[in-house]
Amino acid sequence: MLLILALALALGRAESFPADMPTLRCVPGGCSSVADVYVSLLERFAHQVDELVHTLKTEVFSPELYHSLSAELETSTDKYALFFEQIIPSASRVDYFLYNAFLNVVTDTIVSMASSAIGTNLGYSLTVKESVASSDMIYKFLRTTARHVTSNTFDAVTFPGLPGFLIARQAAHGYSITTLHDQESGIPGSFSSEIVLHNTIKELALSLGSGSVLPQTSLAEYLFSNSSQLPSIFMTDFSYRYRYPFMIAFTGSSQYEGRLVFSNGTAHRSLRGASHDWHLVQTAQPYNTTHPLRSDFRITQLESAQETSLSPTDSSFSSFYNTLRTFPFRTALTPFLVAFSGNGAYTKAVLQSCVSIKDATKQTVACADPPPPTNWASVIFSLIMIAVVIFLWVYGIRNASYVAKLDEYRMKHPEKTVLDPYEQRQLDRKLAYEKLQKEIEHFVSTKSATK
């Protein structure tokens, strides 16, 4: 019984979502560089990263791809590739570049900003592209290993093997990166074909091995430079070397302060005046400033949702975060959402799981929280209680039937002494005791006569 109850309690500890993202707290001096955070997470999740690297080798990429990249990447002196090779048992430097290229290309980001009198709120979602064959595996990996990194000087979110931050906050300034790898497909969050997808991954891996730097790495290096000033609108003080376009969102603590700039050095979206409420959503697809309705449908859909949910009378952080939980900002392949409040007082890094709701044409129109997980402890305990009740009920019926028949027999045969089971056991014990006493007395008397 105790073993069954212990098993029930063990099974009862089921995961439920949404759930706070686990935190990696930096001890004083423990997160003084990008490499410190990178190595710490990589060592903690070496087994999970090793499994993913093995899957990429055996199920995703061809041996020919590895062979074609080995000549240029196997001798790379990139310090993060060297750490990767040292810490991950089955990995080489080629695996490092393919790992980061793959995870950057197969994920899609959406950024949301909403101004308020105390600063601009910043929201971020990372979603695995549905068109990727291994999307479910990548989603589970990111949801399991993503960590909220905190220190005395910054908050950030990253995952093991990525030398940089996806989104970060320093004091009351927020920063996030949105990369654009599939601009030619014309399909939001997708690629025109598997060939284009794999060619993009190969090109990115080669460029990273020849001097390009992940935007997430550039962002983290900027934070570790101890600069608390926002980069200029033309990114003149933000170093970047990346093959593909990307966007950086900046928010500040001043009233209505926020910008979104493009990696070619131009302002990507114009914001409203510095004394008015504004909000915007940006995906990896360029925003069509000439014909906004021709932009990525997610931009217009989410901005309409924000228009409904947010108002001058309710620009609270909780209301802002609730808008992030709507489709398509959150989908069934979104492992987590992150939000920073405009004044730097609140941070939400939340692991996600939701169930797609589809219309008659099989198109996803919403994503709802899954039902609570089954509490197996309660289920097993209930089954045990039901079994006990049934046993007692059957035993009671059989005992009552026997007693009724016994009473009936006694009434028909009053001259006979008929005992019920309890009385019979008591009589048997009494007779056995008397018999034992007689045997003892006989033994004692026999022994005395012999002497």
C-alpha positions as CSV (number, residue, x, y, z in Angstrom):
1,M,0.0,0.0,0.0
2,L,2.8,2.4,0.9
3,L,4.6,1.6,-2.3
4,I,1.4,2.4,-4.3
5,L,0.9,5.7,-2.5
6,A,4.5,6.7,-3.1
7,L,4.2,5.9,-6.8
8,A,1.0,7.9,-6.9
9,L,2.7,10.9,-5.3
10,A,5.6,10.7,-7.8
11,L,3.2,10.6,-10.7
12,G,1.2,13.4,-9.3
13,R,4.0,15.9,-9.8
14,A,3.0,16.7,-13.4
15,E,4.2,19.9,-15.1
16,S,1.7,22.6,-15.6
17,F,1.9,25.7,-17.8
18,P,2.3,28.6,-18.0
19,A,5.2,28.4,-15.5
20,D,7.9,30.8,-14.5
21,M,11.1,30.3,-16.4
22,P,13.9,28.9,-14.2
23,T,16.4,31.5,-13.1
24,L,20.2,31.5,-13.4
25,R,21.4,33.9,-10.7
26,C,24.9,35.2,-11.1
27,V,27.0,35.4,-8.0
28,P,29.1,38.6,-7.7
29,G,31.7,38.5,-10.4
30,G,30.3,35.3,-11.9
31,C,28.8,36.9,-15.0
32,S,31.4,39.5,-16.0
33,S,31.4,38.5,-19.6
34,V,29.4,36.8,-22.4
35,A,31.7,33.8,-22.1
36,D,30.9,33.4,-18.4
37,V,27.2,33.0,-19.0
38,Y,27.8,30.9,-22.1
39,V,30.0,28.4,-20.4
40,S,27.9,28.2,-17.3
41,L,24.7,27.3,-19.2
42,L,26.5,25.0,-21.6
43,E,28.0,23.0,-18.7
44,R,24.6,22.8,-17.0
45,F,22.9,21.4,-20.1
46,A,25.7,19.5,-21.8
47,H,23.6,16.3,-21.9
48,Q,20.6,18.0,-23.6
49,V,22.8,19.9,-26.1
50,D,24.7,16.8,-26.9
51,E,21.5,14.9,-27.6
52,L,20.3,17.8,-29.9
53,V,23.7,17.8,-31.7
54,H,23.5,14.1,-32.3
55,T,19.9,14.4,-33.7
56,L,21.0,17.2,-36.0
57,K,23.9,15.0,-37.3
58,T,21.8,11.8,-37.8
59,E,18.3,13.1,-38.7
60,V,18.5,16.7,-40.0
61,F,21.8,17.3,-41.8
62,S,23.5,15.1,-44.4
63,P,27.1,13.8,-44.1
64,E,27.8,15.7,-47.3
65,L,27.0,19.0,-45.5
66,Y,29.4,18.2,-42.7
67,H,32.1,17.2,-45.2
68,S,31.7,20.5,-47.2
69,L,31.9,22.6,-44.0
70,S,34.8,20.8,-42.3
71,A,37.6,22.4,-44.4
72,E,36.6,25.9,-43.5
73,L,35.1,25.5,-40.0
74,E,37.0,22.7,-38.3
75,T,40.1,24.8,-37.7
76,S,38.2,27.9,-36.6
77,T,39.7,29.8,-33.6
78,D,36.3,31.2,-32.5
79,K,36.4,31.0,-28.7
80,Y,32.8,30.0,-28.4
81,A,33.3,27.2,-30.9
82,L,36.3,26.0,-28.9
83,F,34.3,26.0,-25.6
84,F,31.5,24.1,-27.4
85,E,33.9,21.4,-28.6
86,Q,35.5,21.1,-25.1
87,I,32.2,20.8,-23.2
88,I,29.9,18.8,-25.4
89,P,31.1,15.2,-25.7
90,S,30.3,14.4,-29.3
91,A,30.6,17.9,-30.8
92,S,33.2,19.5,-33.0
93,R,33.6,23.1,-34.0
94,V,31.5,22.5,-37.1
95,D,28.7,21.4,-34.8
96,Y,28.8,24.7,-32.9
97,F,28.3,26.8,-36.1
98,L,25.6,24.5,-37.4
99,Y,23.8,24.4,-34.0
100,N,23.6,28.2,-33.8
101,A,22.8,28.7,-37.5
102,F,20.0,26.1,-37.2
103,L,18.4,27.5,-34.1
104,N,18.6,31.0,-35.4
105,V,17.1,30.2,-38.7
106,V,14.3,27.9,-37.6
107,T,12.9,30.3,-34.9
108,D,10.8,33.3,-35.4
109,T,10.5,36.3,-33.1
110,I,7.9,39.0,-32.5
111,V,8.5,42.1,-30.5
112,S,5.9,44.3,-28.9
113,M,6.3,47.8,-27.4
114,A,3.7,49.9,-25.7
115,S,4.4,53.3,-24.1
116,S,3.3,54.6,-20.8
117,A,3.9,57.6,-18.5
118,I,6.6,55.6,-16.6
119,G,8.4,54.2,-19.6
120,T,7.9,51.8,-22.5
121,N,7.0,48.2,-21.9
122,L,8.8,45.6,-24.1
123,G,7.5,42.2,-25.0
124,Y,9.1,39.3,-26.8
125,S,8.1,35.9,-28.1
126,L,10.2,33.2,-29.7
127,T,8.4,30.7,-31.9
128,V,9.6,27.7,-33.8
129,K,8.7,27.8,-37.4
130,E,5.8,25.3,-38.1
131,S,7.2,24.4,-41.5
132,V,10.3,22.8,-40.0
133,A,10.1,19.0,-39.7
134,S,11.8,18.9,-36.3
135,S,9.7,21.8,-34.9
136,D,8.3,19.9,-31.9
137,M,11.7,18.6,-30.8
138,I,13.2,22.2,-31.0
139,Y,10.2,23.6,-29.1
140,K,10.6,21.1,-26.2
141,F,14.4,21.7,-26.1
142,L,14.0,25.5,-25.9
143,R,11.2,25.3,-23.3
144,T,13.3,22.9,-21.2
145,T,16.7,24.7,-21.3
146,A,15.9,28.4,-21.7
147,R,17.0,30.4,-18.6
148,H,16.3,33.8,-17.2
149,V,19.7,35.2,-16.3
150,T,19.8,37.8,-13.5
151,S,22.7,39.8,-12.0
152,N,23.1,43.1,-10.2
153,T,23.3,44.9,-13.4
154,F,21.1,43.2,-16.0
155,D,18.3,40.7,-16.7
156,A,18.4,38.6,-19.8
157,V,17.0,35.5,-21.5
158,T,19.1,33.0,-23.4
159,F,19.5,29.2,-24.0
160,P,22.6,27.0,-23.8
161,G,25.0,27.1,-26.7
162,L,23.9,30.7,-27.7
163,P,26.7,33.2,-26.9
164,G,24.4,36.1,-26.3
165,F,21.0,37.3,-25.2
166,L,17.6,37.2,-27.0
167,I,16.2,40.0,-24.9
168,A,17.7,41.9,-22.1
169,R,17.2,44.7,-19.6
170,Q,19.8,47.0,-18.1
171,A,18.4,49.4,-15.4
172,A,15.1,50.6,-17.1
173,H,16.4,50.1,-20.6
174,G,15.1,47.1,-22.6
175,Y,16.7,45.6,-25.7
176,S,15.6,42.7,-28.0
177,I,16.8,41.3,-31.3
178,T,14.7,40.2,-34.3
179,T,16.5,38.4,-37.1
180,L,15.3,38.1,-40.7
181,H,16.6,35.0,-42.6
182,D,13.8,34.2,-45.0
183,Q,13.0,37.6,-46.5
184,E,12.7,36.2,-50.0
185,S,10.1,33.6,-49.2
186,G,7.2,36.0,-48.8
187,I,5.7,33.6,-46.3
188,P,5.6,34.9,-42.7
189,G,7.4,32.5,-40.4
190,S,8.2,30.0,-43.1
191,F,10.6,29.1,-46.0
192,S,9.6,28.5,-49.6
193,S,11.2,25.0,-49.4
194,E,13.4,22.7,-47.4
195,I,16.3,23.3,-49.9
196,V,16.1,27.1,-49.2
197,L,16.0,26.4,-45.4
198,H,19.1,24.1,-45.5
199,N,21.0,26.5,-47.9
200,T,20.3,29.4,-45.5
201,I,21.6,27.4,-42.5
202,K,24.8,26.4,-44.5
203,E,25.4,30.0,-45.5
204,L,24.9,31.3,-42.0
205,A,27.2,28.7,-40.5
206,L,29.9,29.6,-43.0
207,S,29.5,33.4,-42.4
208,L,29.7,32.8,-38.6
209,G,33.0,30.9,-39.2
210,S,34.4,33.7,-41.3
211,G,33.9,36.6,-38.9
212,S,30.2,37.4,-38.8
213,V,28.8,37.8,-35.2
214,L,25.4,36.8,-34.0
215,P,23.3,39.9,-33.2
216,Q,22.5,38.3,-29.9
217,T,26.2,38.2,-29.1
218,S,26.6,41.9,-30.2
219,L,23.7,42.8,-27.9
220,A,25.3,41.0,-24.9
221,E,28.7,42.6,-25.5
222,Y,27.0,46.0,-25.6
223,L,25.5,45.3,-22.2
224,F,28.7,44.1,-20.7
225,S,30.4,47.3,-21.9
226,N,28.6,49.0,-18.9
227,S,26.9,51.5,-21.2
228,S,23.5,52.6,-19.9
229,Q,22.8,54.8,-22.9
230,L,20.6,53.7,-25.8
231,P,22.3,53.3,-29.1
232,S,21.6,56.1,-31.5
233,I,18.8,55.8,-34.0
234,F,21.3,55.0,-36.7
235,M,23.1,52.5,-34.6
236,T,26.4,54.4,-35.0
237,D,27.6,53.2,-31.6
238,F,26.4,49.6,-31.9
239,S,28.9,47.3,-33.6
240,Y,27.4,44.6,-35.8
241,R,28.7,42.1,-38.4
242,Y,26.0,39.8,-39.6
243,R,25.1,38.4,-43.0
244,Y,21.3,38.9,-42.7
245,P,19.1,41.9,-41.8
246,F,18.0,42.2,-38.2
247,M,16.1,44.7,-36.1
248,I,16.8,45.9,-32.6
249,A,14.1,47.3,-30.3
250,F,15.1,49.8,-27.7
251,T,13.0,51.0,-24.8
252,G,13.8,53.5,-22.1
253,S,12.6,54.9,-18.7
254,S,11.6,58.3,-20.0
255,Q,8.0,59.0,-20.9
256,Y,7.1,57.3,-24.2
257,E,10.7,56.4,-25.1
258,G,11.3,53.7,-27.6
259,R,12.8,52.9,-31.0
260,L,13.0,50.1,-33.5
261,V,15.9,50.3,-35.9
262,F,17.0,48.2,-38.8
263,S,20.5,46.7,-39.3
264,N,21.2,48.8,-42.5
265,G,21.4,51.8,-40.3
266,T,18.0,53.4,-41.0
267,A,15.0,54.0,-38.8
268,H,12.8,51.1,-39.5
269,R,9.5,52.4,-38.0
270,S,8.6,55.9,-37.1
271,L,7.0,56.3,-33.6
272,R,4.5,58.9,-32.6
273,G,5.3,62.1,-30.8
274,A,7.1,62.0,-27.5
275,S,4.0,63.2,-25.6
276,H,1.5,60.7,-26.8
277,D,0.6,57.0,-26.1
278,W,1.8,54.6,-28.8
279,H,2.3,50.9,-29.4
280,L,3.6,48.7,-32.1
281,V,4.3,45.1,-33.0
282,Q,7.2,44.0,-35.2
283,T,7.9,40.6,-36.7
284,A,10.9,39.5,-38.6
285,Q,9.1,40.5,-41.8
286,P,9.7,44.1,-42.9
287,Y,6.8,46.5,-42.1
288,N,5.3,48.0,-45.2
289,T,5.2,51.7,-44.3
290,T,3.6,52.6,-47.6
291,H,0.8,50.1,-47.5
292,P,0.5,48.9,-43.8
293,L,-2.3,46.4,-44.6
294,R,0.1,44.5,-46.9
295,S,2.5,43.9,-44.1
296,D,2.8,40.6,-42.3
297,F,-0.7,39.8,-41.1
298,R,0.6,39.2,-37.6
299,I,1.6,42.9,-37.2
300,T,-1.8,44.3,-38.1
301,Q,-3.6,41.6,-36.2
302,L,-1.7,42.1,-33.0
303,E,-1.7,45.9,-33.2
304,S,-5.5,45.7,-33.5
305,A,-5.6,43.5,-30.4
306,Q,-3.4,46.0,-28.6
307,E,-5.6,48.8,-29.7
308,T,-8.6,47.0,-28.1
309,S,-6.8,45.9,-24.9
310,L,-4.6,49.0,-24.1
311,S,-6.0,52.5,-23.5
312,P,-4.8,55.7,-21.9
313,T,-6.7,54.7,-18.8
314,D,-5.2,51.3,-18.6
315,S,-1.5,51.1,-19.6
316,S,-0.6,48.8,-16.8
317,F,2.1,46.2,-17.2
318,S,-0.3,43.3,-16.5
319,S,-2.6,44.5,-19.3
320,F,0.3,44.7,-21.6
321,Y,1.5,41.2,-20.8
322,N,-2.0,39.8,-21.3
323,T,-1.9,41.0,-24.9
324,L,1.2,39.0,-25.4
325,R,-0.6,35.8,-24.6
326,T,-2.9,36.2,-27.7
327,F,-2.4,34.4,-31.0
328,P,-0.3,34.8,-33.1
329,F,2.1,36.4,-30.6
330,R,1.8,33.0,-28.8
331,T,1.3,29.8,-30.7
332,A,1.5,26.0,-29.9
333,L,5.2,26.3,-30.8
334,T,6.1,29.3,-28.6
335,P,8.3,27.9,-25.8
336,F,8.3,31.2,-23.8
337,L,7.2,34.8,-23.5
338,V,9.3,37.6,-21.9
339,A,8.2,41.1,-20.9
340,F,9.9,44.0,-19.2
341,S,8.1,47.0,-17.7
342,G,8.9,50.5,-18.7
343,N,10.3,51.5,-15.3
344,G,12.4,48.3,-14.9
345,A,10.4,47.2,-11.8
346,Y,8.8,44.1,-13.3
347,T,10.0,41.2,-15.4
348,K,8.1,38.3,-16.6
349,A,9.8,35.3,-18.2
350,V,7.2,32.6,-18.6
351,L,7.4,29.1,-20.2
352,Q,4.4,28.5,-22.4
353,S,2.2,25.7,-23.6
354,C,-1.1,26.2,-25.5
355,V,-3.5,24.3,-27.7
356,S,-4.2,25.5,-31.2
357,I,-7.9,26.3,-32.0
358,K,-8.6,26.0,-35.7
359,D,-11.5,27.2,-37.8
360,A,-13.4,25.3,-40.5
361,T,-10.6,25.7,-43.0
362,K,-8.1,24.2,-40.5
363,Q,-6.4,27.5,-40.0
364,T,-5.2,28.3,-36.5
365,V,-7.2,31.3,-35.1
366,A,-6.4,31.2,-31.4
367,C,-4.2,29.4,-28.9
368,A,-5.7,28.4,-25.5
369,D,-4.1,27.3,-22.3
370,P,-4.2,23.4,-22.0
371,P,-6.3,21.8,-19.3
372,P,-4.7,21.2,-16.0
373,P,-2.5,18.1,-16.0
374,T,-4.0,14.9,-14.5
375,N,-3.2,14.6,-10.8
376,W,-2.3,10.9,-10.8
377,A,-1.9,10.9,-7.0
378,S,-5.6,11.8,-6.6
379,V,-6.7,9.3,-9.3
380,I,-4.9,6.4,-7.8
381,F,-5.9,7.3,-4.2
382,S,-9.6,7.5,-5.4
383,L,-9.3,4.1,-7.1
384,I,-7.9,2.6,-3.9
385,M,-10.8,4.1,-1.8
386,I,-13.4,2.8,-4.3
387,A,-11.9,-0.7,-4.1
388,V,-11.9,-0.5,-0.2
389,V,-15.6,0.7,-0.2
390,I,-16.6,-2.1,-2.6
391,F,-14.8,-4.7,-0.5
392,L,-16.5,-3.6,2.7
393,W,-19.8,-3.4,1.0
394,V,-19.5,-7.0,-0.3
395,Y,-18.2,-8.2,3.0
396,G,-21.1,-6.5,4.8
397,I,-23.7,-8.0,2.5
398,R,-22.3,-11.6,2.9
399,N,-22.0,-11.3,6.6
400,A,-25.6,-9.9,7.0
401,S,-26.9,-12.8,4.8
402,Y,-25.0,-15.4,7.0
403,V,-26.4,-13.9,10.2
404,A,-29.9,-13.8,8.8
405,K,-29.7,-17.5,7.9
406,L,-28.2,-18.4,11.3
407,D,-31.0,-16.7,13.1
408,E,-33.6,-18.4,10.9
409,Y,-32.0,-21.8,11.6
410,R,-32.0,-21.1,15.4
411,M,-35.7,-20.3,15.3
412,K,-36.5,-23.5,13.5
413,H,-34.2,-25.7,15.8
414,P,-34.3,-24.2,19.3
415,E,-33.2,-27.4,20.8
416,K,-29.8,-27.1,19.1
417,T,-27.0,-24.8,20.1
418,V,-25.7,-23.1,17.0
419,L,-23.0,-20.5,17.4
420,D,-22.1,-17.8,15.1
421,P,-18.4,-17.6,13.9
422,Y,-17.3,-15.2,16.7
423,E,-19.0,-17.3,19.4
424,Q,-17.5,-20.5,17.9
425,R,-14.0,-19.0,17.9
426,Q,-14.4,-18.0,21.5
427,L,-15.6,-21.5,22.5
428,D,-12.7,-23.1,20.6
429,R,-10.2,-21.0,22.4
430,K,-11.8,-21.8,25.8
431,L,-11.8,-25.6,25.0
432,A,-8.2,-25.4,23.8
433,Y,-7.1,-23.6,27.0
434,E,-8.9,-26.1,29.2
435,K,-7.3,-29.0,27.3
436,L,-3.9,-27.4,27.7
437,Q,-4.4,-27.0,31.4
438,K,-5.4,-30.6,31.8
439,E,-2.3,-31.8,29.9
440,I,0.0,-29.6,32.1
441,E,-1.7,-31.0,35.3
442,H,-1.3,-34.6,34.0
443,F,2.4,-34.0,33.2
444,V,3.1,-32.6,36.7
445,S,1.2,-35.4,38.5
446,T,3.0,-38.1,36.4
447,K,6.4,-36.6,37.1
448,S,5.7,-36.4,40.9
449,A,4.6,-40.1,41.0
450,T,7.8,-41.1,39.2
451,K,10.0,-39.4,41.8
